Amino acid sequence: MAAVTQPLILLVEDEAAQREVLAYNLAAEGYRVAQASDGEEGMLLVAENPPDLIILDWMMPHLSGIEVCRRLKMRPETRAIPVIMLSARSEELDRVRGLETGADDYVIKPYSIAELMARVRANLRRVRPSTVGVVLEFQDVTLDSETHRVTRAGVELKLGPTEFRLLATLMERPGRVLSREQLLDLVWGRDIHVETRTVDVHVGRLRKVLCGTDGTDILRTVRGAGYALG
């Protein structure tokens, strides 16, 4: 059965006890978790392996969460990563400052774990809808990540696990050209070492299945750049 790669959550929190509790609960929800104990380490981890979402404490030594958020939102390559800011600052001006810096959400300490997990799901729904059970649609293609079914014009398609993840990744970003290296990271993961040529092979298999229903070719090859849906 095909499985969509679970989202990677980066947790940047200097209090070890808080970090352990959050990491445990995120892992229990099925997420992959990376951890940093300060802002500088968090920036390094983002550069090494960009996460799908960042949970970021405001008050940290060396580099504050608000400064980390500002730097991330200034860079085109990290601007779209959702940031949930954690802070004991409950004043309206502090919340406004956090959101104006670019934070996508703001959670005040002490907080409910259930509420934080709900906010994580809500923010992931926007950037990785296939991981939270949202049915994806593009033209006449429908992908249901919960039932692991893909149909085109009402006809069910048989896809291998990799082709399923590849299609989900492209359907989450319709029209956007993804390089072979980006697809390797998103579909296979950074820990898996495969040749970029592998992407071409699986795109070819996916294209063959999609076009097998006598449909038009919705996979676009951009020479020297990568692939896009539509």
MARDRENVEX-344171 format. One line per 3 residues: number of its first residue (from 1); for each residue x, y, z of C-alpha. Coordinates in nm, 2 decimals. Each point is the difference from the previous one (the first is absolute). Example, Ala and Ser with C-alpha at 12.3 -4.5 7.8 and 13.67 -1.06 7.14 Angstrom:
residues 2
1> 1.23/-0.45/0.78 | 0.14/0.34/-0.07
***
This chain:
residues 230
1> 0.00/0.00/0.00 | 0.13/0.34/-0.09 | 0.09/0.24/0.28
4> 0.06/0.37/-0.02 | 0.32/0.10/0.17 | -0.09/0.15/0.34
7> 0.07/0.37/0.06 | 0.32/0.10/0.16 | -0.05/0.24/0.30
10> 0.29/0.20/0.13 | -0.04/0.08/0.37 | 0.22/0.29/0.12
13> -0.03/0.02/0.38 | 0.28/0.07/0.26 | -0.18/-0.16/0.29
16> 0.08/-0.37/-0.01 | -0.30/-0.12/0.19 | -0.24/0.20/-0.23
19> 0.18/-0.13/-0.30 | -0.02/-0.36/0.11 | -0.37/0.02/0.06
22> -0.07/0.17/-0.33 | 0.22/-0.24/-0.19 | -0.17/-0.30/0.16
25> -0.35/0.13/-0.09 | 0.10/0.09/-0.36 | 0.15/-0.35/-0.05
28> -0.32/-0.15/0.15 | -0.19/0.18/-0.28 | 0.22/-0.17/-0.26
31> 0.22/0.30/-0.08 | 0.37/-0.01/-0.06 | 0.17/0.23/0.25
34> 0.33/0.19/-0.01 | 0.10/0.19/0.32 | 0.22/0.31/0.07
37> 0.08/0.15/0.34 | 0.05/0.36/-0.13 | -0.06/0.22/-0.30
40> 0.34/-0.04/-0.15 | -0.02/-0.38/-0.01 | -0.36/0.04/-0.13
43> 0.13/0.21/-0.30 | 0.27/-0.26/-0.07 | -0.26/-0.29/0.00
46> -0.23/0.20/-0.24 | 0.29/0.04/-0.24 | 0.10/-0.37/0.02
49> -0.35/-0.14/-0.03 | -0.29/0.25/-0.05 | -0.30/-0.12/0.21
52> -0.37/0.02/-0.09 | -0.07/0.20/0.32 | 0.19/0.17/0.28
55> -0.11/0.03/0.36 | 0.21/0.29/0.13 | 0.04/0.13/0.36
58> 0.02/0.38/0.02 | 0.24/0.04/0.30 | 0.33/-0.19/-0.07
61> 0.37/0.08/0.06 | 0.24/0.11/-0.28 | -0.27/0.05/-0.26
64> -0.36/0.07/0.09 | -0.29/-0.18/-0.16 | -0.13/0.33/-0.14
67> 0.33/0.06/-0.17 | 0.01/-0.36/-0.14 | -0.35/0.06/-0.14
70> 0.10/0.33/-0.15 | 0.30/-0.15/-0.18 | -0.20/-0.30/-0.12
73> -0.28/0.21/-0.15 | 0.25/0.23/-0.18 | 0.15/-0.29/-0.19
76> -0.19/-0.13/-0.31 | 0.10/-0.36/0.06 | -0.15/0.00/0.36
79> -0.27/0.26/-0.02 | -0.28/-0.25/-0.06 | 0.08/-0.22/0.30
82> -0.27/0.04/0.26 | 0.12/0.13/0.34 | -0.19/-0.04/0.32
85> 0.14/0.23/0.27 | -0.01/-0.11/0.36 | 0.02/0.28/0.26
88> -0.09/0.09/0.36 | -0.06/0.35/-0.13 | -0.38/0.04/0.00
91> -0.03/0.37/-0.07 | -0.17/0.09/-0.32 | 0.29/0.21/-0.12
94> 0.23/-0.30/0.04 | -0.24/-0.22/-0.20 | -0.02/0.26/-0.27
97> 0.38/0.03/-0.01 | 0.04/-0.37/-0.03 | -0.25/-0.02/-0.29
100> 0.14/0.30/-0.17 | 0.34/-0.15/0.01 | -0.15/-0.28/-0.21
103> -0.11/-0.27/0.24 | -0.30/-0.19/-0.13 | -0.14/-0.07/0.34
106> 0.06/0.11/0.36 | -0.06/-0.22/0.30 | 0.02/0.14/0.36
109> 0.17/-0.21/0.28 | -0.13/-0.19/0.18 | -0.19/-0.16/-0.28
112> -0.20/-0.32/-0.05 | 0.18/-0.27/-0.19 | -0.32/-0.09/-0.18
115> -0.04/0.36/-0.11 | 0.36/0.02/-0.13 | -0.04/-0.33/-0.19
118> -0.32/0.14/-0.16 | 0.19/0.31/-0.11 | 0.28/-0.22/-0.14
121> -0.26/-0.19/-0.21 | -0.17/0.32/-0.11 | 0.32/0.16/-0.12
124> 0.11/-0.33/-0.17 | -0.33/-0.02/-0.18 | 0.10/0.31/-0.19
127> 0.35/-0.12/-0.11 | -0.02/-0.38/0.01 | -0.38/-0.08/-0.04
130> 0.06/-0.36/-0.09 | 0.15/-0.08/0.34 | -0.31/0.10/0.19
133> -0.26/-0.19/-0.20 | -0.10/0.28/-0.24 | -0.11/-0.13/-0.34
136> 0.20/0.16/-0.28 | -0.14/0.08/-0.34 | 0.16/0.12/-0.32
139> -0.20/0.02/-0.31 | -0.16/-0.35/-0.03 | 0.25/-0.17/0.24
142> -0.10/-0.06/0.37 | 0.24/-0.13/0.27 | -0.13/-0.12/0.33
145> 0.29/-0.04/0.25 | -0.22/-0.18/0.26 | -0.13/-0.27/-0.23
148> 0.31/0.01/-0.22 | -0.21/0.02/-0.31 | 0.07/0.19/-0.31
151> -0.26/0.05/-0.28 | 0.00/0.17/-0.33 | -0.33/0.08/-0.17
154> -0.16/-0.24/0.25 | 0.23/-0.29/-0.09 | 0.22/-0.13/0.28
157> 0.37/0.00/-0.07 | 0.25/-0.26/0.13 | 0.31/0.18/0.13
160> 0.31/-0.13/0.18 | 0.09/0.16/0.34 | 0.26/0.23/-0.16
163> -0.22/0.11/-0.28 | -0.28/0.07/0.25 | 0.23/0.22/0.21
166> 0.13/0.17/-0.31 | -0.35/0.08/-0.12 | -0.10/0.13/0.35
169> 0.31/0.22/0.01 | -0.08/0.15/-0.35 | -0.37/0.04/0.08
172> 0.08/0.20/0.31 | 0.19/0.25/-0.21 | -0.20/0.02/-0.33
175> 0.18/0.20/-0.27 | 0.33/0.03/0.20 | 0.31/-0.14/-0.16
178> 0.19/-0.23/0.23 | 0.36/-0.10/-0.07 | 0.11/-0.36/0.02
181> 0.19/0.09/0.32 | -0.31/0.15/0.16 | -0.21/-0.31/-0.10
184> 0.27/-0.23/0.14 | -0.03/0.19/0.34 | -0.38/0.01/0.00
187> -0.08/-0.34/-0.13 | 0.29/-0.22/0.11 | 0.14/0.20/0.29
190> 0.35/0.14/0.06 | 0.11/-0.31/0.18 | -0.05/-0.21/-0.31
193> 0.29/0.01/-0.25 | -0.13/-0.06/-0.35 | 0.11/0.14/-0.34
196> -0.19/0.29/-0.15 | -0.06/-0.22/-0.30 | -0.23/-0.20/0.22
199> -0.25/0.30/0.00 | -0.02/-0.02/-0.38 | -0.08/-0.37/0.01
202> -0.28/0.04/0.25 | -0.14/0.31/-0.18 | -0.01/-0.21/-0.31
205> -0.19/-0.28/0.18 | -0.24/0.25/0.15 | -0.06/0.17/-0.34
208> -0.07/-0.34/-0.16 | -0.27/-0.08/0.25 | -0.16/0.34/-0.01
211> -0.02/-0.01/-0.38 | -0.12/-0.36/0.00 | -0.35/0.12/0.03
214> 0.03/0.18/-0.34 | 0.03/0.33/0.19 | 0.22/0.29/-0.09
217> 0.35/0.02/0.14 | -0.02/0.22/0.31 | 0.36/-0.05/0.10
220> 0.23/0.27/-0.14 | 0.37/-0.05/-0.06 | 0.19/0.32/0.02
223> 0.34/-0.06/-0.16 | 0.29/0.08/0.23 | -0.24/0.08/0.29
226> -0.21/-0.29/0.10 | -0.37/-0.10/0.00 | -0.34/0.16/0.07
229> -0.36/-0.10/0.00 | -0.19/0.20/-0.26
***
